[in-house]
């Protein structure tokens, strides 16, 4: 998965050390990494493109820990832009300072500066991931975060795999991510990636001047079982993922185990992770089989949408009995893919997920929010917009989120000096009573909802129930939540409450709001700090589909956010005080 270097020599320094804190194999460890963030040129599709990477790799290095370990990551910024690293899905209990959300929990790490993230990975098992959280840098600054059980792989609640493989679905862009983010913020959504990628490879559907791009190749042995840890690191679409001639057993999502079920098609939205088992038993003699990642690009009634696709190859090698060797000259079996404009399979895939180890769902709801996620206009009718002449933005409850510009939101609240945050707005618990989806005047603001410690919050996320609809993968930092229900049309509190799953709902950090519909989540605020809730589509979060929960301290020291670390980044360069995705 290491990226090649085009036209120049590139040297990077990387080390990973695991220091056991005790001699017992079951003891927690200190896992230490160094991330060198720098720029390099990569050549794809006949073009040299300058990209930002970690340790010269695309995807970046996979971090592997055991539940209960402490992780220390030294970030050395040798790029010309400010950067943060968000540990997507890590709860960061009493450690909001390490969440890595630019201008929400910290100011970016400036060029030629360092910052060390320190946090425990406790109470979680499975696949998460890490990515940049400044502008659209996550398109190339990302990698898998694998958390194994403390008692070892024999304790997996599914058959022990013979091998574990990260599969990172991404995109290849030739637009500078800072320019891309500026365009997104101004609702210029015309830019599209050149291709999808699988583990950094564009695949053989992409050619230029007769040269075919490389496929990612997964070598397997006949009869063995593989745990694929799938991450959708793309900026935009959901993806269908299939391997010709094979079926999957879904066993986990967002580092939470689910009741296993079999399918031949995985559906994974931007920001989500899905763990699946696949048995290499397609044919008695093995062979070669395409694995395909196909972007779902339905846009309401629109039918002319781009096709984002990449494919790799599952190639059989001989097992101990000499069986299963692939014929490299023979045909490669191609899977039949769903219609890339149809999200029906996505709705049912997400609706089929239930928790393998259900825990009691809190019943007494303290705070209820109904959040409309859609688009609005900054320009009133008849007004003359300023350059670049775009008025449409995304919003939540008719507020288009705007990042703070002088200090991080967390630092301002910790110092109890909210005057440091201009345009601060109290987030409304409901949309305006006469809101018309995807229409009407809106405004910008730093919108926050303040909530006491140990409060049960239920949120209904309502997407546009109109022909011009779209799905929205919503991500909450610092908390997992129960997904109680999803549905189509407008949410009806009296009727739809009977569809709630209060027995074994899936536990997630991502909630996909389906096209034309709604999703209900519930969580308890047991983690003080400032926690971002936002759509994981880059063009949506950059143009305002976000808000922040401010969770107050609890009554004891053990429920109070401690002071920031000594090397906490400050905002010294005004050029780098923008961007959060």
C-alpha positions as CSV (number, residue, x, y, z in Angstrom):
1,X,0.0,0.0,0.0
2,X,3.0,2.3,0.1
3,X,2.8,5.0,-2.5
4,X,5.5,5.4,-5.1
5,X,7.6,8.6,-5.4
6,X,7.6,10.3,-8.8
7,X,10.5,12.6,-10.0
8,X,12.4,13.0,-6.7
9,X,13.8,11.1,-3.8
10,X,11.8,11.2,-0.6
11,X,13.1,10.3,2.8
12,X,10.9,9.9,5.8
13,X,11.4,8.8,9.3
14,X,9.0,6.4,11.0
15,X,9.1,4.3,14.0
16,X,6.6,2.3,16.1
17,X,7.5,1.0,19.5
18,X,5.4,-1.1,21.9
19,X,6.5,-1.0,25.5
20,X,4.7,-3.5,27.7
21,X,3.9,-2.1,31.1
22,X,4.1,-5.6,32.7
23,X,5.4,-9.0,31.8
24,X,1.9,-10.5,31.4
25,X,0.7,-11.0,27.9
26,X,-2.7,-9.6,28.9
27,X,-1.3,-6.3,30.3
28,X,-2.0,-3.0,28.7
29,X,0.8,-1.5,26.6
30,X,2.1,1.9,25.4
31,X,1.9,2.0,21.6
32,X,4.0,4.8,20.1
33,X,4.1,6.1,16.5
34,X,5.5,9.1,14.7
35,X,3.6,10.6,11.9
36,X,5.6,12.8,9.5
37,X,3.2,14.9,7.5
38,X,4.7,16.1,4.3
39,X,4.0,16.7,0.6
40,X,5.1,14.5,-2.3
41,X,4.2,14.1,-6.0
42,X,2.4,11.0,-7.2
43,X,1.9,10.1,-10.8
44,X,-1.5,8.8,-11.8
45,X,-3.5,9.1,-15.1
46,X,-0.5,10.8,-16.8
47,X,-0.3,13.6,-14.3
48,X,2.0,14.5,-11.4
49,X,-0.1,15.6,-8.4
50,X,1.2,17.1,-5.3
51,X,-0.5,15.5,-2.3
52,X,-0.1,15.5,1.5
53,X,0.7,12.2,3.1
54,X,1.8,10.6,6.3
55,X,5.2,8.8,6.3
56,X,5.2,8.8,2.5
57,X,2.2,6.3,2.4
58,X,-1.2,6.3,0.8
59,X,-3.2,5.2,2.7
60,X,-1.2,6.2,5.7
61,X,0.2,3.6,8.2
62,X,-2.3,1.3,9.9
63,X,-2.2,1.6,13.7
64,X,-2.7,-1.7,15.6
65,X,-3.5,-1.7,19.3
66,X,-5.1,-4.0,21.9
67,X,-8.1,-2.9,23.8
68,X,-6.9,-1.0,26.9
69,X,-3.6,0.2,25.4
70,X,-2.4,3.7,25.6
71,X,-1.6,5.3,22.2
72,X,1.0,8.1,21.7
73,X,1.3,9.6,18.2
74,X,3.9,12.3,17.6
75,X,2.7,14.4,14.7
76,X,5.6,16.3,12.9
77,X,4.2,18.8,10.4
78,X,6.6,19.2,7.5
79,X,3.8,20.3,5.1
80,X,3.1,24.0,4.3
81,X,-0.4,23.9,5.9
82,X,-1.8,23.5,9.4
83,X,-3.1,20.0,10.1
84,X,-4.9,18.0,12.8
85,X,-5.5,14.3,13.2
86,X,-8.9,13.1,14.2
87,X,-9.2,9.6,15.8
88,X,-12.5,8.8,14.2
89,X,-14.7,6.8,16.6
90,X,-12.3,6.8,19.5
91,X,-14.4,8.0,22.5
92,X,-11.6,10.1,24.1
93,X,-13.2,9.8,27.5
94,X,-12.2,12.9,29.6
95,X,-9.7,13.7,26.9
96,X,-11.5,16.0,24.4
97,X,-8.2,17.8,23.8
98,X,-7.0,14.8,21.8
99,X,-10.0,14.6,19.5
100,X,-8.2,16.4,16.7
101,X,-11.1,18.4,15.2
102,X,-9.6,21.6,13.7
103,X,-10.9,24.8,15.4
104,X,-13.4,22.7,17.4
105,X,-11.1,21.0,19.9
106,X,-7.7,22.5,18.8
107,X,-6.1,24.9,16.4
108,X,-4.1,23.3,13.6
109,X,-0.6,22.1,14.1
110,X,1.4,24.8,12.2
111,X,4.1,24.1,9.6
112,X,7.4,23.0,11.2
113,X,5.6,22.4,14.5
114,X,4.9,19.2,16.4
115,X,2.1,18.0,18.6
116,X,1.7,14.7,20.5
117,X,-1.7,13.0,20.8
118,X,-2.0,10.9,23.9
119,X,-5.1,8.8,24.7
120,X,-6.3,5.4,25.9
121,X,-8.2,3.0,23.6
122,X,-10.5,1.5,26.2
123,X,-13.9,-0.3,25.9
124,X,-13.7,-0.6,22.2
125,X,-12.9,-3.5,19.8
126,X,-12.9,-3.6,16.0
127,X,-12.0,-1.2,13.2
128,X,-11.9,2.6,13.4
129,X,-9.7,5.0,11.4
130,X,-7.8,8.2,11.6
131,X,-7.8,11.1,9.3
132,X,-6.9,14.8,8.9
133,X,-9.6,17.1,10.2
134,X,-8.6,20.3,8.4
135,X,-10.2,21.2,5.1
136,X,-10.4,18.2,2.7
137,X,-6.9,16.9,3.6
138,X,-8.4,13.6,4.7
139,X,-8.6,12.6,1.1
140,X,-4.9,11.6,1.4
141,X,-4.2,11.9,5.1
142,X,-5.9,8.8,6.6
143,X,-5.3,5.2,7.7
144,X,-6.9,2.3,9.6
145,X,-7.0,2.0,13.4
146,X,-7.4,-1.6,14.4
147,X,-8.3,-2.5,18.0
148,X,-8.0,-6.2,18.9
149,X,-9.5,-7.9,22.0
150,X,-7.5,-7.8,25.2
151,X,-7.8,-11.6,25.5
152,X,-6.5,-12.3,22.0
153,X,-8.1,-13.2,18.6
154,X,-9.4,-16.5,20.1
155,X,-12.0,-14.4,21.9
156,X,-13.5,-12.9,18.7
157,X,-17.3,-13.6,18.8
158,X,-17.0,-15.2,15.4
159,X,-14.7,-17.9,13.8
160,X,-11.1,-16.9,14.2
161,X,-9.8,-15.7,10.8
162,X,-6.6,-16.9,9.3
163,X,-5.6,-13.4,8.3
164,X,-6.8,-9.8,8.8
165,X,-6.7,-7.3,5.9
166,X,-7.5,-3.5,6.0
167,X,-9.4,-2.5,2.9
168,X,-9.5,1.3,2.6
169,X,-11.8,2.8,-0.1
170,X,-10.8,6.2,-1.1
171,X,-10.7,8.7,-4.0
172,X,-8.0,10.2,-6.3
173,X,-8.4,13.9,-6.7
174,X,-6.2,16.3,-8.7
175,X,-7.6,19.4,-7.0
176,X,-5.7,21.0,-4.1
177,X,-7.7,20.1,-1.0
178,X,-7.6,23.7,0.3
179,X,-8.9,25.1,-2.9
180,X,-11.4,22.2,-3.0
181,X,-12.6,23.2,0.5
182,X,-12.9,26.8,-0.5
183,X,-15.1,25.8,-3.4
184,X,-17.2,23.6,-1.2
185,X,-17.7,26.3,1.4
186,X,-19.0,28.5,-1.4
187,X,-21.3,25.7,-2.6
188,X,-19.3,25.1,-5.8
189,X,-19.8,21.3,-6.0
190,X,-18.7,20.9,-9.6
191,X,-15.4,19.2,-8.7
192,X,-15.3,15.5,-8.8
193,X,-12.5,12.9,-8.2
194,X,-10.8,11.3,-11.2
195,X,-11.3,7.8,-9.7
196,X,-12.1,5.8,-6.7
197,X,-9.3,3.8,-5.1
198,X,-8.8,0.5,-3.1
199,X,-5.9,0.7,-0.7
200,X,-4.5,3.6,-2.8
201,X,-4.7,1.8,-6.1
202,X,-6.9,3.2,-8.9
203,X,-7.4,-0.1,-10.7
204,X,-7.3,-1.3,-14.2
205,X,-10.5,0.5,-15.3
206,X,-8.3,3.7,-15.5
207,X,-5.9,4.1,-18.4
208,X,-3.9,6.9,-19.9
209,X,-1.8,6.8,-23.1
210,X,-2.2,3.0,-23.1
211,X,-0.9,2.6,-19.6
212,X,-3.2,0.8,-17.2
213,X,-3.3,1.8,-13.5
214,X,-2.3,-0.9,-11.0
215,X,-4.9,-3.1,-9.2
216,X,-4.8,-3.8,-5.5
217,X,-4.2,-7.5,-5.3
218,X,-5.3,-9.6,-2.3
219,X,-3.6,-13.0,-2.3
220,X,-5.6,-15.8,-0.6
221,X,-5.3,-19.5,0.0
222,X,-8.0,-21.9,-0.8
223,X,-10.1,-22.7,2.2
224,X,-8.8,-20.0,4.5
225,X,-10.9,-17.3,6.2
226,X,-10.1,-13.6,6.0
227,X,-11.3,-10.7,8.1
228,X,-11.6,-7.7,5.9
229,X,-11.6,-4.4,7.8
230,X,-13.3,-2.0,5.4
231,X,-13.0,1.7,5.8
232,X,-14.7,4.3,3.6
233,X,-12.2,7.2,3.5
234,X,-13.8,8.9,0.5
235,X,-14.9,12.5,0.6
236,X,-18.4,11.9,-0.7
237,X,-20.2,8.8,-1.8
238,X,-21.4,5.6,-0.2
239,X,-19.9,2.6,-1.8
240,X,-21.1,-0.8,-2.9
241,X,-18.3,-3.4,-2.4
242,X,-18.4,-6.9,-3.9
243,X,-16.1,-9.7,-4.7
244,X,-17.1,-11.9,-7.6
245,X,-18.1,-15.4,-6.6
246,X,-17.8,-14.7,-2.8
247,X,-20.2,-13.9,0.0
248,X,-19.5,-11.9,3.2
249,X,-20.5,-12.4,6.8
250,X,-20.9,-9.0,8.4
251,X,-19.6,-9.1,12.0
252,X,-19.0,-5.5,13.1
253,X,-19.6,-1.9,12.3
254,X,-17.9,1.2,13.7
255,X,-16.0,-1.0,16.2
256,X,-19.1,-2.6,17.6
257,X,-20.1,-6.2,17.1
258,X,-23.3,-7.0,15.2
259,X,-25.3,-10.1,14.9
260,X,-23.6,-11.9,11.9
261,X,-25.5,-12.0,8.7
262,X,-24.6,-13.0,5.2
263,X,-24.7,-10.9,2.1
264,X,-22.8,-10.6,-1.2
265,X,-22.8,-6.8,-1.2
266,X,-21.5,-4.4,1.4
267,X,-22.8,-0.9,1.6
268,X,-20.6,1.6,3.4
269,X,-21.1,5.3,3.7
270,X,-18.4,7.9,4.0
271,X,-16.7,7.7,7.4
272,X,-18.1,4.2,8.2
273,X,-16.2,1.0,8.9
274,X,-17.5,-2.5,8.3
275,X,-15.8,-5.8,9.3
276,X,-16.6,-8.9,7.3
277,X,-15.5,-12.5,7.1
278,X,-14.9,-14.0,3.6
279,X,-13.9,-17.6,3.0
280,X,-11.7,-18.3,0.1
281,X,-13.8,-21.1,-1.3
282,X,-15.1,-19.8,-4.6
283,X,-14.0,-22.8,-6.7
284,X,-12.1,-26.1,-6.1
285,X,-9.1,-24.8,-8.1
286,X,-9.1,-21.1,-7.0
287,X,-8.8,-18.5,-9.7
288,X,-8.9,-14.7,-9.9
289,X,-11.9,-12.6,-8.9
290,X,-12.4,-8.8,-9.2
291,X,-13.3,-6.9,-6.0
292,X,-15.2,-3.8,-7.0
293,X,-15.9,-0.5,-5.1
294,X,-18.7,1.4,-6.8
295,X,-19.8,4.8,-5.6
296,X,-23.5,5.4,-5.1
297,X,-24.2,8.7,-6.7
298,X,-28.0,9.0,-6.6
299,X,-29.0,12.7,-6.4
300,X,-32.8,12.6,-6.1
301,X,-34.4,12.7,-9.5
302,X,-31.2,13.3,-11.3
303,X,-30.1,10.5,-13.6
304,X,-26.9,11.9,-15.2
305,X,-24.4,11.4,-12.4
306,X,-20.7,10.5,-12.5
307,X,-19.6,6.9,-12.0
308,X,-16.9,6.4,-9.4
309,X,-15.4,3.0,-9.5
310,X,-12.3,1.1,-8.7
311,X,-11.5,-2.6,-8.7
312,X,-8.8,-4.9,-7.3
313,X,-8.2,-8.6,-7.6
314,X,-8.6,-11.5,-5.2
315,X,-6.0,-14.0,-6.5
316,X,-5.7,-17.5,-5.2
317,X,-2.3,-19.0,-4.3
318,X,-1.5,-22.6,-3.7
319,X,-2.3,-24.0,-0.3
320,X,-0.4,-26.7,1.5
321,X,-1.9,-29.3,-0.7
322,X,-0.8,-27.5,-3.9
323,X,-4.4,-26.5,-4.8
324,X,-5.8,-23.1,-5.7
325,X,-3.1,-21.6,-7.9
326,X,-4.4,-18.8,-10.1
327,X,-3.9,-18.7,-13.8
328,X,-2.5,-15.2,-14.4
329,X,-3.4,-15.4,-18.1
330,X,-7.0,-16.5,-17.7
331,X,-10.1,-14.3,-17.4
332,X,-10.9,-12.6,-14.1
333,X,-14.5,-13.1,-12.9
334,X,-16.4,-9.9,-12.7
335,X,-19.2,-9.3,-10.1
336,X,-22.6,-8.0,-11.1
337,X,-23.0,-4.7,-9.4
338,X,-26.2,-2.9,-8.2
339,X,-27.3,0.2,-10.0
340,X,-25.1,3.1,-8.8
341,X,-28.1,5.4,-8.8
342,X,-30.2,3.3,-6.5
343,X,-29.9,3.6,-2.7
344,X,-32.6,1.0,-1.8
345,X,-30.0,-1.6,-0.9
346,X,-28.3,0.9,1.3
347,X,-31.5,1.5,3.3
348,X,-32.0,-2.2,4.0
349,X,-28.3,-2.9,4.6
350,X,-28.2,-0.4,7.4
351,X,-31.6,-1.4,8.7
352,X,-30.5,-5.0,9.0
353,X,-27.8,-4.2,11.6
354,X,-28.5,-5.3,15.2
355,X,-26.2,-5.5,18.2
356,X,-24.6,-8.8,19.0
357,X,-24.1,-7.7,22.7
358,X,-27.0,-5.5,23.4
359,X,-26.9,-3.2,26.4
360,X,-30.0,-1.5,28.0
361,X,-31.2,1.4,26.1
362,X,-31.8,4.4,28.4
363,X,-35.5,5.0,28.6
364,X,-36.0,8.4,30.3
365,X,-35.2,11.0,27.7
366,X,-34.1,14.4,29.1
367,X,-33.5,16.3,25.9
368,X,-35.2,15.9,22.5
369,X,-33.9,17.4,19.3
370,X,-35.4,17.4,15.8
371,X,-32.7,18.4,13.4
372,X,-33.5,19.1,9.7
373,X,-30.4,18.6,7.5
374,X,-30.8,20.3,4.1
375,X,-29.7,23.3,2.1
376,X,-30.6,27.0,2.3
377,X,-29.6,30.3,0.8
378,X,-27.4,33.0,2.2
379,X,-28.7,35.6,-0.3
380,X,-32.1,37.1,0.0
381,X,-34.3,37.2,-3.1
382,X,-33.3,40.2,-5.2
383,X,-30.0,40.8,-3.6
384,X,-26.7,40.8,-5.5
385,X,-24.3,38.1,-4.1
386,X,-20.7,38.9,-3.7
387,X,-18.0,36.8,-5.5
388,X,-17.8,33.9,-6.2
389,X,-21.5,34.4,-6.7
390,X,-22.8,31.4,-4.8
391,X,-25.6,31.6,-2.3
392,X,-26.6,28.0,-1.5
393,X,-25.2,26.4,1.7
394,X,-26.0,23.3,3.8
395,X,-27.5,23.8,7.2
396,X,-28.9,22.2,10.3
397,X,-32.1,23.7,11.7
398,X,-31.6,26.6,9.4
399,X,-28.1,27.6,10.7
400,X,-25.1,27.1,8.4
401,X,-22.2,26.2,10.7
402,X,-19.2,28.5,10.6
403,X,-15.9,27.6,12.2
404,X,-14.4,29.9,14.9
405,X,-11.5,32.0,13.5
406,X,-9.4,33.0,16.4
407,X,-9.4,30.2,18.9
408,X,-10.8,26.7,19.2
409,X,-14.3,26.3,20.5
410,X,-13.1,23.9,23.3
411,X,-10.4,26.3,24.5
412,X,-12.9,29.2,24.7
413,X,-15.3,27.2,26.7
414,X,-12.6,25.8,29.0
415,X,-11.4,29.4,29.7
416,X,-15.1,30.4,30.2
417,X,-14.5,33.2,27.7
418,X,-17.1,32.7,25.0
419,X,-16.5,36.3,23.8
420,X,-13.5,34.8,22.0
421,X,-16.0,33.1,19.7
422,X,-17.7,35.5,17.3
423,X,-21.1,34.7,15.8
424,X,-21.9,32.2,18.6
425,X,-25.4,30.9,18.3
426,X,-27.6,28.7,20.5
427,X,-28.6,25.7,18.4
428,X,-32.4,25.5,18.2
429,X,-34.0,22.2,19.3
430,X,-36.3,22.2,16.3
431,X,-36.3,23.7,12.8
432,X,-38.4,26.8,12.1
433,X,-42.1,25.9,12.0
434,X,-42.5,26.8,8.4
435,X,-39.3,25.5,7.0
436,X,-39.3,24.4,3.4
437,X,-36.6,21.9,2.7
438,X,-33.8,23.0,0.4
439,X,-35.3,26.5,0.1
440,X,-35.4,29.7,2.0
441,X,-33.0,32.2,3.5
442,X,-30.5,31.0,6.2
443,X,-27.6,32.5,8.1
444,X,-24.2,31.4,9.3
445,X,-23.1,31.0,12.9
446,X,-21.1,28.9,15.4
447,X,-24.0,26.9,16.6
448,X,-23.8,25.0,19.9
449,X,-26.2,23.0,22.1
450,X,-25.3,23.1,25.8
451,X,-26.2,20.0,27.8
452,X,-25.5,18.8,31.3
453,X,-23.4,15.8,32.2
454,X,-25.2,12.5,32.3
455,X,-28.2,13.6,30.1
456,X,-30.0,11.3,27.8
457,X,-30.5,12.9,24.4
458,X,-32.6,11.7,21.6
459,X,-32.1,13.2,18.2
460,X,-34.2,12.8,15.1
461,X,-32.2,13.6,12.0
462,X,-34.6,14.5,9.2
463,X,-33.4,14.6,5.6
464,X,-35.3,16.3,2.8
465,X,-38.4,14.2,2.2
466,X,-38.6,15.8,-1.3
467,X,-37.7,14.7,-4.9
468,X,-34.4,16.7,-4.6
469,X,-33.2,14.5,-1.7
470,X,-29.8,13.0,-0.7
471,X,-28.5,10.8,2.1
472,X,-26.3,12.2,4.8
473,X,-23.8,10.2,6.9
474,X,-23.8,12.0,10.2
475,X,-20.8,11.5,12.6
476,X,-20.8,12.4,16.4
477,X,-17.5,12.8,18.1
478,X,-16.8,11.6,21.6
479,X,-19.8,9.3,21.9
480,X,-21.3,6.1,20.5
481,X,-25.1,6.1,20.2
482,X,-28.0,3.7,19.6
483,X,-29.6,3.8,16.2
484,X,-33.2,3.2,17.2
485,X,-35.0,3.5,13.8
486,X,-34.9,4.8,10.3
487,X,-37.7,5.5,7.9
488,X,-38.9,7.3,4.8
489,X,-40.9,10.5,4.5
490,X,-41.4,13.0,7.3
491,X,-40.8,11.7,10.9
492,X,-44.1,11.3,12.8
493,X,-43.4,11.2,16.6
494,X,-46.8,9.5,17.4
495,X,-46.5,6.8,14.8
496,X,-42.8,6.1,14.3
497,X,-42.0,5.6,17.9
498,X,-43.6,2.1,17.6
499,X,-40.9,1.2,15.1
500,X,-38.1,1.8,17.6
501,X,-35.7,-1.1,18.3
502,X,-35.2,-0.9,22.1
503,X,-34.0,-4.5,22.3
504,X,-30.8,-4.9,20.3
505,X,-30.2,-1.6,18.3
506,X,-26.8,-1.2,16.7
507,X,-24.3,1.0,18.5
508,X,-22.5,3.3,16.1
509,X,-20.6,6.6,15.8
510,X,-22.1,7.1,12.3
511,X,-25.8,7.5,11.4
512,X,-26.8,7.4,7.8
513,X,-29.8,9.6,7.2
514,X,-31.4,7.9,4.2
515,X,-32.4,9.7,1.1
516,X,-36.1,10.9,1.5
517,X,-36.0,10.0,5.1
518,X,-35.0,10.1,8.8
519,X,-32.9,8.4,11.5
520,X,-33.3,8.4,15.3
521,X,-30.3,8.2,17.6
522,X,-30.1,8.2,21.4
523,X,-27.0,8.7,23.6
524,X,-26.0,9.7,27.1
525,X,-23.7,12.6,27.7
526,X,-21.0,11.1,30.0
527,X,-18.0,12.7,28.3
528,X,-17.5,16.4,29.1
529,X,-16.1,18.6,26.4
530,X,-17.1,20.0,23.0
531,X,-18.1,17.4,20.5
532,X,-18.8,17.9,16.8
533,X,-21.8,16.5,15.0
534,X,-21.5,16.8,11.3
535,X,-22.2,15.3,7.9
536,X,-19.2,13.3,6.7
537,X,-19.6,14.4,3.1
538,X,-16.8,17.0,2.6
539,X,-18.9,19.3,0.6
540,X,-21.7,19.3,3.2
541,X,-19.6,19.9,6.3
542,X,-17.5,22.5,4.6
543,X,-20.6,24.4,3.6
544,X,-22.3,24.3,7.0
545,X,-24.0,20.9,7.8
546,X,-22.7,20.8,11.4
547,X,-23.2,21.8,15.0
548,X,-21.4,21.2,18.4
549,X,-22.6,19.7,21.6
550,X,-21.1,21.3,24.7
551,X,-21.2,18.7,27.5
552,X,-20.8,20.3,30.9
553,X,-18.6,18.8,33.6
554,X,-20.0,16.4,36.1
555,X,-20.1,16.8,39.9
556,X,-16.7,15.0,40.6
557,X,-13.1,15.1,39.6
558,X,-13.6,11.9,37.6
559,X,-16.3,13.6,35.6
560,X,-14.5,16.8,34.9
561,X,-12.4,17.6,31.8
562,X,-8.8,18.1,32.9
563,X,-6.6,21.0,31.7
564,X,-5.1,20.9,28.1
565,X,-1.7,19.3,27.5
566,X,1.4,21.5,27.8
567,X,2.0,21.4,24.0
568,X,-1.6,22.2,23.1
569,X,-1.5,24.0,19.6
570,X,-2.3,27.7,19.5
571,X,-3.4,29.7,16.6
572,X,-0.4,31.7,15.5
573,X,-0.9,31.9,11.8
574,X,-4.2,33.4,10.6
575,X,-3.8,31.7,7.2
576,X,-4.3,28.3,8.9
577,X,-7.3,29.1,11.1
578,X,-9.8,27.6,8.7
579,X,-11.0,24.2,7.7
580,X,-12.4,21.3,9.6
581,X,-12.6,18.4,7.3
